[in-house]
């Protein structure tokens, strides 16, 4: 087998795998309506798309008869073919991983939205941290009933926020196991 035949086959596999990944990512972004709120997902989808186009062009240059095809086949060596074969394996492996990690790759969940995390942080600050500060100040001035009330309110709010975070992930099994939210190790 000549090195260019392995290179051509590998580039076809790479192009198909990368195109499938690009379509999958961009379709998820379109479905979620996060075109403007998730530029990382859009850029990643476009990177996979352009890589698919580039590897498709490599395969085309190797497969066309005569002229530029002859030049491409003559200049192709085993180093390029081996690199393309490894890249093809990685591309196919990446594509197969989406079935193994459905929670991570559902739609655009693989790309964490910064706005969502920022909103969650603000909710924790507004509903938990502020209540703890209020309780601390009440205890410091000797108003134990107000301190206990603020502490209870903060605890209720933190439970509600944690429940919402877990409940918003339908694939999560954490919500169904008592004590599952406990840390394995406590940092000192």
N, CA, C and O of each residue as an XYZ file, in Angstrom:
752
protein
N       0.855     -1.185      0.000
C       0.000      0.000      0.000
C       0.892      1.236      0.000
O       1.883      1.303      0.727
N       0.532      2.191     -0.808
C       1.283      3.435     -0.854
C       0.810      4.340      0.275
O      -0.334      4.256      0.720
N       1.708      5.203      0.729
C       1.389      6.054      1.883
C       0.204      6.973      1.609
O      -0.564      7.278      2.521
N       0.049      7.415      0.369
C      -1.024      8.355      0.081
C      -2.398      7.711      0.204
O      -3.366      8.414      0.496
N      -2.522      6.393     -0.008
C      -3.833      5.748      0.109
C      -4.298      5.730      1.563
O      -5.472      5.963      1.850
N      -3.367      5.450      2.477
C      -3.709      5.525      3.900
C      -4.054      6.966      4.271
O      -5.010      7.206      5.008
N      -3.284      7.918      3.766
C      -3.554      9.332      4.036
C      -4.916      9.761      3.519
O      -5.640     10.481      4.206
N      -5.274      9.329      2.316
C      -6.573      9.691      1.742
C      -7.709      9.088      2.568
O      -8.680      9.774      2.890
N      -7.585      7.813      2.907
C      -8.626      7.152      3.703
C      -8.762      7.823      5.071
O      -9.873      8.076      5.538
N      -7.631      8.106      5.703
C      -7.664      8.747      7.026
C      -8.298     10.127      6.943
O      -9.069     10.505      7.825
N      -7.986     10.881      5.902
C      -8.561     12.226      5.762
C     -10.067     12.178      5.506
O     -10.795     13.067      5.949
N     -10.539     11.161      4.804
C     -11.985     11.001      4.619
C     -12.646     10.729      5.967
O     -13.680     11.317      6.281
N     -12.053      9.836      6.767
C     -12.609      9.514      8.094
C     -12.596     10.757      8.990
O     -13.574     11.046      9.681
N     -11.482     11.484      8.969
C     -11.385     12.708      9.775
C     -12.470     13.698      9.362
O     -13.157     14.260     10.215
N     -12.624     13.910      8.067
C     -13.603     14.872      7.574
C     -15.015     14.484      8.000
O     -15.791     15.340      8.426
N     -15.351     13.212      7.890
C     -16.697     12.765      8.264
C     -16.912     12.911      9.772
O     -17.947     13.416     10.208
N     -15.927     12.468     10.570
C     -16.066     12.553     12.032
C     -16.156     14.004     12.495
O     -17.010     14.341     13.315
N     -15.288     14.856     11.977
C     -15.302     16.259     12.393
C     -16.568     16.978     11.925
O     -17.100     17.833     12.633
N     -17.046     16.627     10.729
C     -18.282     17.231     10.253
C     -19.453     16.809     11.146
O     -20.311     17.628     11.474
N     -19.487     15.543     11.535
C     -20.553     15.059     12.417
C     -20.514     15.787     13.765
O     -21.557     16.172     14.292
N     -19.319     15.974     14.318
C     -19.191     16.687     15.588
C     -19.648     18.139     15.431
O     -20.357     18.665     16.289
N     -19.244     18.781     14.340
C     -19.637     20.178     14.101
C     -21.151     20.316     14.008
O     -21.737     21.210     14.620
N     -21.777     19.439     13.251
C     -23.236     19.488     13.108
C     -23.903     19.249     14.455
O     -24.857     19.941     14.810
N     -23.412     18.284     15.195
C     -23.977     17.943     16.502
C     -23.884     19.133     17.462
O     -24.861     19.453     18.139
N     -22.723     19.791     17.528
C     -22.551     20.939     18.419
C     -23.429     22.104     17.965
O     -24.159     22.684     18.769
N     -23.359     22.446     16.687
C     -24.109     23.604     16.193
C     -25.622     23.375     16.244
O     -26.381     24.318     16.469
N     -26.060     22.149     16.039
C     -27.488     21.842     16.167
C     -27.930     22.018     17.625
O     -29.019     22.528     17.889
N     -27.085     21.597     18.563
C     -27.408     21.784     19.978
C     -27.489     23.248     20.358
O     -28.362     23.642     21.131
N     -26.590     24.059     19.823
C     -26.618     25.502     20.092
C     -27.884     26.116     19.511
O     -28.537     26.935     20.157
N     -28.227     25.719     18.291
C     -29.428     26.251     17.648
C     -30.685     25.853     18.426
O     -31.578     26.675     18.631
N     -30.751     24.592     18.858
C     -31.907     24.119     19.622
C     -32.090     24.890     20.918
O     -33.210     25.230     21.297
N     -30.973     25.163     21.599
C     -31.050     25.855     22.879
C     -31.247     27.359     22.711
O     -31.601     28.049     23.667
N     -31.021     27.867     21.506
C     -31.165     29.299     21.264
C     -30.045     30.124     21.873
O     -30.225     31.317     22.117
N     -28.900     29.520     22.124
C     -27.786     30.203     22.789
C     -26.718     30.697     21.815
O     -25.540     30.738     22.172
N     -27.096     31.069     20.607
C     -26.111     31.531     19.624
C     -25.273     32.677     20.162
O     -24.055     32.685     19.982
N     -25.899     33.643     20.817
C     -25.153     34.802     21.297
C     -24.661     34.617     22.723
O     -23.663     35.225     23.112
N     -25.339     33.789     23.511
C     -24.938     33.611     24.908
C     -23.871     32.549     25.088
O     -23.294     32.449     26.171
N     -23.588     31.760     24.075
C     -22.595     30.702     24.211
C     -21.622     30.726     23.028
O     -21.611     29.812     22.203
N     -20.803     31.787     22.955
C     -19.893     31.896     21.812
C     -18.830     30.793     21.780
O     -18.308     30.478     20.710
N     -18.502     30.206     22.929
C     -17.510     29.121     22.939
C     -18.041     27.906     22.187
O     -17.302     27.281     21.427
N     -19.300     27.568     22.387
C     -19.889     26.427     21.675
C     -19.949     26.708     20.182
O     -19.647     25.828     19.376
N     -20.333     27.920     19.803
C     -20.408     28.280     18.389
C     -19.017     28.198     17.756
O     -18.852     27.625     16.679
N     -18.021     28.773     18.430
C     -16.656     28.751     17.895
C     -16.129     27.322     17.791
O     -15.468     26.979     16.811
N     -16.411     26.498     18.776
C     -15.951     25.105     18.738
C     -16.602     24.362     17.577
O     -15.932     23.616     16.863
N     -17.894     24.561     17.388
C     -18.570     23.934     16.254
C     -17.976     24.381     14.931
O     -17.787     23.573     14.022
N     -17.680     25.683     14.825
C     -17.093     26.196     13.589
C     -15.667     25.692     13.375
O     -15.255     25.463     12.238
N     -14.918     25.519     14.454
C     -13.561     24.952     14.325
C     -13.641     23.540     13.775
O     -12.904     23.188     12.855
N     -14.537     22.725     14.336
C     -14.690     21.358     13.821
C     -15.137     21.381     12.361
O     -14.680     20.562     11.563
N     -16.023     22.309     12.005
C     -16.491     22.392     10.625
C     -15.348     22.738      9.674
O     -15.197     22.101      8.631
N     -14.539     23.745     10.024
C     -13.436     24.134      9.142
C     -12.364     23.052      9.057
O     -11.754     22.856      8.006
N     -12.138     22.352     10.166
C     -11.184     21.226     10.122
C     -11.711     20.118      9.212
O     -10.949     19.515      8.457
N     -13.020     19.851      9.285
C     -13.622     18.848      8.398
C     -13.427     19.251      6.941
O     -13.078     18.419      6.104
N     -13.652     20.532      6.638
C     -13.483     21.016      5.268
C     -12.029     20.878      4.823
O     -11.761     20.465      3.695
N     -11.093     21.221      5.705
C      -9.673     21.118      5.358
C      -9.245     19.682      5.089
O      -8.543     19.412      4.114
N      -9.663     18.769      5.942
C      -9.285     17.362      5.735
C     -10.011     16.772      4.527
O      -9.476     15.901      3.843
N     -11.232     17.248      4.265
C     -11.913     16.831      3.038
C     -11.148     17.281      1.804
O     -11.056     16.549      0.818
N     -10.597     18.493      1.862
C      -9.792     19.003      0.740
C      -8.508     18.193      0.565
O      -8.086     17.934     -0.561
N      -7.882     17.791      1.686
C      -6.679     16.936      1.585
C      -7.029     15.632      0.872
O      -6.310     15.197     -0.027
N      -8.133     15.014      1.277
C      -8.553     13.755      0.655
C      -8.835     13.964     -0.833
O      -8.446     13.148     -1.668
N      -9.510     15.056     -1.151
C      -9.823     15.338     -2.554
C      -8.546     15.483     -3.383
O      -8.454     14.941     -4.485
N      -7.561     16.215     -2.851
C      -6.304     16.392     -3.599
C      -5.579     15.075     -3.807
O      -4.918     14.882     -4.828
N      -5.698     14.175     -2.855
C      -5.036     12.877     -3.008
C      -5.790     11.957     -3.964
O      -5.185     11.083     -4.585
N      -7.082     12.140     -4.088
C      -7.892     11.207     -4.875
C      -8.142     11.645     -6.311
O      -8.488     10.812     -7.149
N      -7.975     12.943     -6.623
C      -8.257     13.370     -8.002
C      -7.159     12.854     -8.931
O      -5.975     12.907     -8.599
N      -7.567     12.354    -10.100
C      -6.560     11.810    -11.020
C      -5.802     12.918    -11.760
O      -6.355     13.975    -12.063
N      -4.517     12.647    -12.043
C      -3.684     13.553    -12.824
C      -3.383     14.867    -12.141
O      -3.825     15.093    -11.014
N      -2.644     15.730    -12.796
C      -2.335     17.090    -12.353
C      -1.978     17.223    -10.885
O      -1.000     16.646    -10.409
N      -2.805     18.010    -10.167
C      -2.512     18.280     -8.753
C      -2.606     17.022     -7.908
O      -1.929     16.911     -6.885
N      -3.444     16.066     -8.327
C      -3.531     14.797     -7.594
C      -2.220     14.047     -7.650
O      -1.783     13.490     -6.643
N      -1.573     14.021     -8.831
C      -0.280     13.349     -8.967
C       0.767     14.010     -8.078
O       1.558     13.329     -7.426
N       0.766     15.340     -8.056
C       1.727     16.081     -7.230
C       1.490     15.772     -5.750
O       2.441     15.531     -5.007
N       0.234     15.780     -5.324
C      -0.093     15.511     -3.922
C       0.313     14.093     -3.542
O       0.879     13.880     -2.469
N       0.035     13.132     -4.394
C       0.371     11.732     -4.079
C       1.888     11.534     -4.006
O       2.375     10.795     -3.151
N       2.639     12.193     -4.901
C       4.087     12.036     -4.917
C       4.744     12.688     -3.704
O       5.768     12.204     -3.220
N       4.167     13.776     -3.211
C       4.777     14.480     -2.082
C       4.304     13.929     -0.730
O       4.849     14.298      0.310
N       3.310     13.060     -0.738
C       2.779     12.493      0.519
C       3.739     11.436      1.021
O       4.211     10.600      0.250
N       4.031     11.470      2.318
C       4.921     10.443      2.871
C       4.267      9.742      4.053
O       3.172     10.109      4.481
N       4.947      8.736      4.571
C       4.385      7.917      5.648
C       4.153      8.711      6.929
O       3.228      8.424      7.688
N       4.994      9.706      7.160
C       4.812     10.514      8.377
C       3.434     11.183      8.396
O       2.740     11.174      9.413
N       3.056     11.760      7.260
C       1.747     12.397      7.165
C       0.624     11.371      7.281
O      -0.397     11.635      7.917
N       0.807     10.224      6.682
C      -0.226      9.190      6.730
C      -0.422      8.662      8.142
O      -1.553      8.431      8.571
N       0.651      8.474      8.848
C       0.546      7.988     10.236
C      -0.124      9.045     11.109
O      -0.989      8.727     11.924
N       0.278     10.299     10.935
C      -0.347     11.380     11.695
C      -1.838     11.477     11.379
O      -2.654     11.657     12.282
N      -2.192     11.359     10.110
C      -3.604     11.399      9.739
C      -4.361     10.190     10.278
O      -5.515     10.323     10.686
N      -3.744      9.030     10.286
C      -4.404      7.833     10.827
C      -4.679      8.004     12.323
O      -5.755      7.650     12.804
N      -3.705      8.546     13.053
C      -3.906      8.797     14.487
C      -5.001      9.841     14.693
O      -5.851      9.688     15.570
N      -4.981     10.896     13.889
C      -6.010     11.938     13.985
C      -7.387     11.358     13.684
O      -8.364     11.725     14.337
N      -7.481     10.463     12.713
C      -8.760      9.818     12.394
C      -9.250      8.991     13.581
O     -10.436      9.029     13.911
N      -8.362      8.253     14.220
C      -8.746      7.466     15.397
C      -9.248      8.368     16.523
O     -10.243      8.058     17.178
N      -8.555      9.481     16.740
C      -8.975     10.420     17.785
C     -10.338     11.023     17.440
O     -11.190     11.160     18.319
N     -10.552     11.381     16.186
C     -11.832     11.942     15.762
C     -12.985     10.968     15.962
O     -14.055     11.349     16.437
N     -12.765      9.719     15.598
C     -13.801      8.699     15.790
C     -14.015      8.441     17.282
O     -15.152      8.290     17.729
N     -12.934      8.391     18.047
C     -13.039      8.185     19.501
C     -13.837      9.315     20.147
O     -14.698      9.066     20.991
N     -13.554     10.557     19.752
C     -14.296     11.708     20.286
C     -15.781     11.554     19.984
O     -16.619     11.790     20.854
N     -16.110     11.160     18.764
C     -17.506     11.006     18.370
C     -18.183      9.912     19.200
O     -19.347     10.057     19.573
N     -17.475      8.825     19.493
C     -18.083      7.736     20.264
C     -18.270      8.100     21.733
O     -19.110      7.493     22.397
N     -17.529      9.054     22.261
C     -17.644      9.427     23.671
C     -18.976     10.068     24.015
O     -19.390     10.022     25.174
N     -19.650     10.655     23.060
C     -20.897     11.338     23.378
C     -21.943     10.380     23.916
O     -22.830     10.809     24.654
N     -21.878      9.109     23.580
C     -22.806      8.117     24.119
C     -22.457      7.698     25.537
O     -23.317      7.218     26.276
N     -21.207      7.875     25.916
C     -20.756      7.470     27.255
C     -20.982      8.536     28.307
O     -21.045      8.217     29.494
N     -21.105      9.788     27.909
C     -21.272     10.888     28.849
C     -22.482     11.734     28.459
O     -22.326     12.905     28.114
N     -23.682     11.159     28.508
C     -24.849     11.885     28.022
C     -25.158     13.154     28.805
O     -25.691     14.106     28.235
N     -24.840     13.193     30.092
C     -25.124     14.387     30.881
C     -24.259     15.550     30.408
O     -24.720     16.690     30.360
N     -23.012     15.266     30.060
C     -22.103     16.331     29.645
C     -22.382     16.849     28.246
O     -22.190     18.034     27.969
N     -22.823     15.989     27.383
C     -22.930     16.395     25.987
C     -24.355     16.630     25.520
O     -24.586     16.789     24.322
N     -25.295     16.655     26.412
C     -26.684     16.931     26.053
C     -26.766     18.357     25.519
O     -26.478     19.309     26.245
N     -27.149     18.505     24.281
C     -27.236     19.836     23.675
C     -25.894     20.535     23.751
O     -24.896     20.047     23.220
N     -25.876     21.679     24.412
C     -24.638     22.432     24.548
C     -24.141     22.403     25.978
O     -23.358     23.266     26.375
N     -24.578     21.430     26.761
C     -24.171     21.369     28.162
C     -22.672     21.161     28.311
O     -22.101     21.452     29.363
N     -22.033     20.657     27.258
C     -20.585     20.480     27.336
C     -19.879     21.834     27.464
O     -18.746     21.910     27.938
N     -20.562     22.898     27.036
C     -20.015     24.237     27.129
C     -20.759     24.982     28.222
O     -21.902     25.401     28.039
N     -20.115     25.139     29.330
C     -20.763     25.757     30.472
C     -21.054     27.218     30.208
O     -20.170     27.975     29.807
N     -22.285     27.609     30.432
C     -22.661     29.000     30.224
C     -22.225     29.833     31.415
O     -22.627     29.570     32.549
N     -21.408     30.831     31.158
C     -20.934     31.708     32.220
C     -22.091     32.475     32.848
O     -22.110     32.681     34.061
N     -23.043     32.894     32.044
C     -24.178     33.667     32.557
C     -24.981     32.858     33.577
O     -25.448     33.409     34.574
N     -25.142     31.568     33.336
C     -25.877     30.714     34.271
C     -25.132     30.636     35.593
O     -25.733     30.771     36.658
N     -23.830     30.419     35.527
C     -23.032     30.345     36.762
C     -23.055     31.671     37.509
O     -23.117     31.691     38.738
N     -23.007     32.756     36.787
C     -23.044     34.074     37.415
C     -24.388     34.284     38.114
O     -24.426     34.806     39.228
N     -25.475     33.889     37.484
C     -26.800     34.015     38.083
C     -26.905     33.161     39.344
O     -27.475     33.601     40.343
N     -26.359     31.942     39.305
C     -26.390     31.078     40.481
C     -25.593     31.695     41.627
O     -26.022     31.640     42.779
N     -24.447     32.274     41.322
C     -23.635     32.922     42.356
C     -24.373     34.093     42.982
O     -24.320     34.287     44.197
N     -25.065     34.878     42.152
C     -25.833     36.009     42.684
C     -26.972     35.538     43.583
O     -27.240     36.151     44.616
N     -27.646     34.450     43.197
C     -28.718     33.907     44.033
C     -28.187     33.432     45.377
O     -28.805     33.675     46.413
N     -27.052     32.760     45.363
C     -26.452     32.292     46.618
C     -26.076     33.489     47.478
O     -26.309     33.480     48.686
N     -25.497     34.519     46.866
C     -25.137     35.704     47.631
C     -26.370     36.379     48.228
O     -26.397     36.714     49.413
N     -27.398     36.573     47.383
C     -28.588     37.286     47.845
C     -29.378     36.521     48.892
O     -29.901     37.123     49.830
N     -29.473     35.228     48.752
C     -30.373     34.459     49.607
C     -29.691     33.698     50.732
O     -30.352     33.299     51.691
N     -28.401     33.490     50.637
C     -27.716     32.716     51.678
C     -26.693     33.584     52.407
O     -26.777     33.760     53.623
N     -25.743     34.118     51.673
C     -24.660     34.883     52.302
C     -25.211     36.095     53.046
O     -24.798     36.372     54.172
N     -26.131     36.812     52.430
C     -26.687     37.994     53.097
C     -27.421     37.615     54.386
O     -27.377     38.362     55.364
N     -28.083     36.481     54.396
C     -28.770     36.025     55.615
C     -27.766     35.647     56.695
O     -28.003     35.891     57.878
N     -26.650     35.056     56.294
C     -25.603     34.725     57.273
C     -24.988     35.991     57.868
O     -24.716     36.045     59.068
N     -24.771     37.003     57.036
C     -24.240     38.284     57.528
C     -25.230     38.926     58.494
O     -24.843     39.452     59.538
N     -26.516     38.877     58.132
C     -27.550     39.432     59.007
C     -27.574     38.693     60.345
O     -27.673     39.317     61.402
N     -27.484     37.371     60.298
C     -27.479     36.574     61.533
C     -26.256     36.908     62.381
O     -26.375     37.057     63.597
N     -25.098     37.028     61.767
C     -23.871     37.344     62.503
C     -24.005     38.693     63.211
O     -23.684     38.827     64.392
N     -24.485     39.682     62.466
C     -24.654     41.007     63.074
C     -25.678     40.976     64.210
O     -25.473     41.620     65.239
N     -26.767     40.245     64.040
C     -27.784     40.146     65.095
C     -27.197     39.494     66.344
O     -27.462     39.943     67.460
N     -26.407     38.444     66.165
C     -25.778     37.795     67.319
C     -24.783     38.735     67.996
O     -24.685     38.762     69.223
N     -24.039     39.511     67.189
C     -23.051     40.431     67.750
C     -23.690     41.534     68.592
O     -23.092     41.982     69.571
N     -24.889     41.976     68.230
C     -25.552     43.021     69.015
C     -26.464     42.429     70.093
O     -27.149     43.166     70.801
N     -26.471     41.114     70.214
C     -27.231     40.455     71.274
C     -28.679     40.166     70.946
O     -29.447     39.821     71.844
N     -29.078     40.293     69.694
C     -30.464     40.008     69.305
C     -30.531     38.565     68.782
O     -30.560     38.314     67.578
N     -30.556     37.624     69.753
C     -30.528     36.208     69.389
C     -31.750     35.779     68.575
O     -31.575     35.023     67.619
N     -32.977     36.211     68.887
C     -34.121     35.798     68.060
C     -33.982     36.228     66.588
O     -34.283     35.450     65.682
N     -33.530     37.451     66.359
C     -33.344     37.920     64.976
C     -32.227     37.133     64.292
O     -32.318     36.818     63.105
N     -31.183     36.820     65.041
C     -30.075     36.036     64.495
C     -30.521     34.639     64.107
O     -30.166     34.142     63.038
N     -31.308     33.998     64.984
C     -31.806     32.656     64.682
C     -32.762     32.681     63.481
O     -32.740     31.783     62.640
N     -33.597     33.720     63.415
C     -34.532     33.833     62.289
C     -33.768     33.993     60.975
O     -34.104     33.345     59.984
N     -32.748     34.845     60.956
C     -31.947     35.044     59.749
C     -31.196     33.765     59.380
O     -31.078     33.428     58.202
N     -30.690     33.056     60.390
C     -29.979     31.804     60.152
C     -30.921     30.757     59.554
O     -30.558     30.070     58.600
N     -32.109     30.635     60.103
C     -33.102     29.685     59.572
C     -33.490     30.050     58.139
O     -33.618     29.176     57.282
N     -33.676     31.349     57.888
C     -34.023     31.793     56.533
C     -32.899     31.442     55.555
O     -33.159     30.982     54.443
N     -31.653     31.661     55.974
C     -30.508     31.319     55.127
C     -30.425     29.831     54.854
O     -30.102     29.424     53.738
N     -30.714     29.006     55.865
C     -30.695     27.550     55.683
C     -31.798     27.106     54.718
O     -31.562     26.278     53.838
N     -32.997     27.659     54.887
C     -34.093     27.319     53.964
C     -33.739     27.719     52.532
O     -33.974     26.966     51.587
N     -33.175     28.905     52.392
C     -32.790     29.374     51.058
C     -31.712     28.492     50.443
O     -31.780     28.170     49.257
N     -30.721     28.101     51.232
C     -29.648     27.259     50.687
C     -30.182     25.898     50.277
O     -29.770     25.357     49.250
N     -31.100     25.331     51.069
C     -31.708     24.047     50.692
C     -32.509     24.198     49.395
O     -32.448     23.334     48.520
N     -33.251     25.285     49.277
C     -34.053     25.506     48.072
C     -33.156     25.667     46.842
O     -33.447     25.111     45.783
N     -32.078     26.421     46.983
C     -31.160     26.625     45.853
C     -30.517     25.302     45.456
O     -30.449     24.979     44.270
N     -30.046     24.536     46.433
C     -29.431     23.235     46.124
C     -30.451     22.310     45.470
O     -30.126     21.605     44.515
N     -31.676     22.308     45.974
C     -32.716     21.482     45.377
C     -32.992     21.879     43.938
O     -33.165     21.019     43.075
N     -33.033     23.192     43.675
C     -33.252     23.671     42.307
C     -32.105     23.276     41.390
O     -32.328     22.862     40.253
N     -30.882     23.403     41.880
C     -29.723     23.060     41.052
C     -29.734     21.586     40.680
O     -29.457     21.230     39.534
N     -30.051     20.732     41.635
C     -30.080     19.290     41.371
C     -31.303     18.932     40.533
O     -31.204     18.116     39.617
N     -32.454     19.530     40.836
C     -33.685     19.211     40.104
C     -33.631     19.681     38.662
O     -34.305     19.097     37.813
N     -32.859     20.711     38.350
C     -32.766     21.216     36.982
C     -31.944     20.320     36.082
O     -31.861     20.564     34.878
N     -31.334     19.288     36.641
C     -30.570     18.337     35.846
C     -31.323     17.019     35.846
O     -31.149     16.214     36.761
N     -32.164     16.779     34.833
C     -33.000     15.583     34.837
C     -32.200     14.289     34.799
O     -32.718     13.239     35.179
N     -30.955     14.339     34.352
C     -30.143     13.126     34.290
C     -29.426     12.862     35.604
O     -28.720     11.862     35.736
N     -29.600     13.750     36.575
C     -28.886     13.613     37.834
C     -29.501     12.528     38.702
O     -30.717     12.465     38.887
N     -28.637     11.682     39.225
C     -29.095     10.660     40.171
C     -28.860     11.120     41.594
O     -29.238     10.436     42.545
N     -28.234     12.286     41.743
C     -27.911     12.799     43.068
C     -29.167     13.040     43.875
O     -29.201     12.764     45.074
N     -30.217     13.559     43.217
C     -31.442     13.908     43.927
C     -32.118     12.688     44.536
O     -32.874     12.824     45.498
N     -31.864     11.511     44.002
C     -32.561     10.331     44.483
C     -31.831      9.604     45.602
O     -32.350      8.624     46.135
N     -30.652     10.057     45.965
C     -29.878      9.375     47.004
C     -29.700     10.280     48.205
O     -29.059     11.324     48.089
N     -30.248      9.915     49.360
C     -30.052     10.729     50.560
C     -28.570     10.820     50.918
O     -27.841      9.830     50.865
N     -28.151     12.003     51.274
C     -26.762     12.216     51.675
C     -25.776     12.281     50.539
O     -24.570     12.345     50.780
N     -26.247     12.267     49.306
C     -25.348     12.244     48.148
C     -24.614     13.555     47.955
O     -23.601     13.599     47.256
N     -25.106     14.627     48.564
C     -24.456     15.921     48.398
C     -23.364     16.162     49.429
O     -22.793     17.252     49.478
N     -23.065     15.168     50.249
C     -21.986     15.323     51.228
C     -20.640     15.227     50.540
O     -20.463     14.463     49.591
N     -19.703     16.005     51.027
C     -18.344     15.961     50.467
C     -17.654     14.688     50.926
O     -17.895     14.177     52.020
N     -16.781     14.192     50.046
C     -16.013     12.997     50.380
C     -14.883     13.350     51.343
O     -14.590     12.609     52.281
N     -14.256     14.499     51.090
C     -13.171     14.952     51.948
C     -13.454     16.386     52.378
O     -14.013     17.172     51.612
N     -13.078     16.714     53.569
C     -13.265     18.072     54.070
C     -11.891     18.723     54.129
O     -10.973     18.217     54.776
N     -11.766     19.864     53.435
C     -10.501     20.600     53.460
C     -10.380     21.317     54.792
O     -11.330     21.942     55.264
N      -9.223     21.224     55.383
C      -9.005     21.877     56.672
C      -8.443     23.263     56.492
O      -8.196     23.962     57.476
